[in-house]
Amino acid sequence: MSAAQVAGAAPVAMDHVWNVVEAVWESLLGCWPAPAEPVDVQEDWVTAVITVDGDWPGVVALSCPPPTALHVGRAMLDLTGDEPDPEPDDVDDAVREVVNVLGGNVKALVPGGRALGLPALLSGAPVVDGELAGELFIGWPGHVARLGLWHTGPADQLLPIHQHTEQK
Amino acid sequence: MKILIADDSRVMRQIVVRTLRQSGYDGHDVVEAVDGADALAKVGSETPDLVLSDWNMPNMTGIEFLRALRAGGSQVPFGFVTSEGSDDMRDVAQSAGALFVIVKPFTPEAFQDALSPVLG
C-alpha cells in the first residue's frame, strides 16, 4: 500500500483507513481501488475536506483531478455510455459526499470522535493548520486520488482549512 | 407506501433510491427532503409511512429532526442512513426512537436487513 504515516501523529493505522476506502469505492463508485504511486496535488485538482472533532480533532481531505471528479459524479449517479455528464453542482455534491462518508468512518476509527463537520470544496491542495498524520494514494483504472488525514486543534477554536472554502 | 428520504446530498438521495430498488423495495412513492427542517415540514404535508434520514445535515440535523417528530407526537417509522455508525450514535438514535441505523457505505443487503421488518 502506498500509505505514508507520520510517526506519533495518527491514532489510527492507515491500513484501517484503506479498508474504509475500499468499501467506499466498491459501494459508491462500483469499483475496487488499488494503491497508487504518490503524486502531487495540482492547482486545478478538486479537493473536498471535512473536519472531525473530538479527542483527536482532525481534517480529512480527498483530492483528485477534475476528470476524476467528473468520473466520480457519473459513477455515483450511475450514468453509463452516452448518457450526458452530470451538472457541475452534482459533480461537486458527489465529491463532497465521498469525503463525507470517508470522514464519518474516520471519526469512528479515531478515539473520542464526537462531531463531524459539513463537507466543503476547494481548489488545489488543502493548506491545513495541523500535522499531516497520514496519506493514501488511491488508484483505479484511469484515475488517481489522494486522501490526507491531518491532526488539528479543536474545530471550534480555529479555521483549520485555508483557501476559498465553499460551505456545502 | 410512501418513503421520505432526507439528505442534503442530492446524489446520495439518488443512491438511496437506487439501493431501495436493488434491495427489492421497488414501486414505493418517494419524497425527498434537503435537510432536517425540510423533512420535518414534509412529514406534515406528505404523511410518509417511513423516513430514511441522514444524520449530519445543515439547518436541522437528523437527530434533531427525529426528536422534533417525536415531541410533536409523530410515531412514523424512522431509520438513519448515515456515515457515522458508532455505538454511541446508535444508542442515541435508538433512545430517540429510531428503528435502525444503516451506515454508509452500505449494500442492498444492509437495506434488506433493516427494512424487512418495516416494509416486509
Interface residues (C-beta under 8 A of the other chain):
Chain A: A23 V24 E26 S27 L28 G73 M76 L77 D78 D90 D93 A94 R96 E97 N100 V101 L102 G103 G104 N105 K107 A108 G113 L116 L118 K168
Chain B: D8 S9 R10 V11 M12 Q14 I15 R18 N56 P58 T82 S83 E84 G85 S86 V103 K104 P105 F106 T107
